[in-house]
Amino acid sequence: MLVPLAWTISSAFKSRQDLLSLPFHWIPREFVFSNFAEAMEVAPFGQYYLNTIMIVFGLLFIQLITITLAAYAFARLRFPGRDLLFFLFLMQLMIPAQSVVVPNYLTIRNLGLLDTKIAVALPYFASATGTFLLRQAFKSVPRELEDVAAIDGCTGLRFIYYVLLPLSKPAIIAFSIVSIVYHWNEFFWPLIVTDTPNARVLTVGLSILGQSIESSPDWTLAMAGTLVVAFPLFLVFVVLQRSFIQSFMRTGLKG
Amino acid sequence: MAKTHLTPSNPFKEVSMMGKFLRPYFYLFPAFFFLAIFTYFPIFRSFYVSLFRWNTEYPQKVFIGLRNYVDIYNDLLFWKVVKNTFFYSTSTIMVSMCLALLLALLVNRKIKFVSFYRASLFYPNLMPMVAVSLTWLWMYNPGYGVINYYLSKLGITPIEWLNDEKIALWSLVIMAIWKNVGYFMIFFLAGLQTIPYDLYDAARIEGANIFQKFWHVTFPLLAPFTFFVFIISIVNSFQSIDQVYIMTQGAPNDSTNLFVYYIYQQAFRYWNMGYGATLTALLMIFLLSLTLVLFRFLGGRIYYQA
């Protein structure tokens, strides 16, 4: 299981001659750190980092608002059509954004949003997974608490903000981790809607780096780039292993 | 707490009938708005656009009825892509899940370094598919890749992992199993921990051996949620494109061309939007019927419980 990681690291630190010299060896003859600097020059990775961070966290912020409100309605209110609407929300799980890239691309083009950061995030503003997760959490808050809060004039949005959300921290953290991982790694949709460095994300940058390889096989740079893109999530994963794994367990799904 | 009974007279709860009726819909509106634009509307739009010829030759849409569907029916490549995608998805998910269950049963005991094993099985799931694809593209390299190096030590001649028509799709499956297995293992571990220990005790008293315990206790209790995750995973696997884009571009001889990659080729390589939309519409029919099957089967019990 660890071979691919070791292989990536080993290749990223080798010099070009070393990489292709036989017999094969895991430890580089000489550690070459300039691969990373060179990889960063092939594509503007600094800009891509910034774009990715802005998109991932901006999106998470908006998702938390939309899913909190929807989860509150599903968990604590009774209204006609609730089951039907719930079913419609569930449908998002079965129709991943990837499968409707063609019509969504046309929509983004009609809105004049091609090649913007907002276009990368827009199709994910609502999240079925997040709504279900928070709904479960909100449901576990006892009704008496709502009644008591109401006496103090804490109803509706204030009740959500001061009572429900603080009590649902584990669910919120779980959703946040899964959302960040998913959108940090996302590739195809950003590839389709972006054209220039000002909206491109890290994964798209990495694919450009990968394609420049075809002309001159430069695997040291590609492997260095791979580490650059995957490193932040790895670091957080090593530190917060338990809560990462639990988050994926809780959501049971990706995205 | 006794104050609870006073709530009916609470002035803050007195809202107009209309406002009270509409309130839930206000809360649902933001999420529903975006779902409508980027999940429901695209379904209709793909069916609508599929009725037109709309490509570089015809920059203005021309209505052609169901002609696109007839073209697809006669498109040999389409059927090949469907076959590839089914093979890829089902073999990836089934093998990953079986392996994962086995690993979960092994790890679900008190052994040393559990968290190390878990982490090393789980980390591929956190890597971007693009990064994984590049790494494996390099590992699969016939001349310098690590896989052929070790095979050659065993006396096996170099394998053209991604250039041999008969092997290339398998190579993608192997990579996907590596990426997925840890995720499924974590999922099974969670499931195993919810099984009450008394059940195993009872089984032991009845004289059940380890396989009987698995077949009569573990398996039935894991089954419903497993089925749900299985379907969702098949659906997600159906969307695989990153690895095709990076590693093979569908080659050799379209043996690794998968459904969403074919859509991408038609819509964004050849700018044949009508055909791309028709393929999308067919994918919608497949996914929606799968949804119905899933809900028929589960009766919504997964998310409705508790």
Interface residues (C-beta under 8 A of the other chain):
Chain A: M1 L2 V3 P4 L5 W7 T8 S11 L19 L20 F24 I65 T66 I67 L69 A70 Y72 A73 F74 L77 R78 F79 R82 L85 F87 L88 F89 L90 M91 Q92 L93 M94 I95 P96 A97 Q98 S99 V100 V101 V102 P103 N104 Y105 L106 T107 L122 P123 Y124 F125 A126 S127 A128 T131 F132 Q136 K139 S140 E144 D147 V148 A150 I151 G153 T155 G156 V181 W184 N185 E186 F187 F188 L191 I192 L202 T203 L206 S207 G210 W219 A222 M223 G225 T226 V229 A230 L233 F234 F237 V238 Q241 R242 F244 I245 F248 M249 G252 L253 K254
Chain B: M1 K3 T4 L6 T7 N10 F12 K13 F21 R23 P24 Y25 Y27 L28 F29 P30 A31 F32 F33 F34 L35 I37 F38 T39 Y40 F41 P42 I43 R45 S46 V49 S115 R118 A119 S120 L121 F122 Y123 P124 N125 L126 M127 P128 M129 V130 A131 V132 S133 L134 T135 W136 L137 W138 M139 N141 Y144 V146 Y149 W178 G182 Y183 I186 F187 L189 A190 F225 F228 V229 I232 V235 N236 F238 Q239 I241 D242 Y245 I246 V260 I263 Y264 A267 F268 M273 G276 A277 L279 T280 L283 M284 L287 L288 L290 T291 L294 F295 G300 Y303 A306
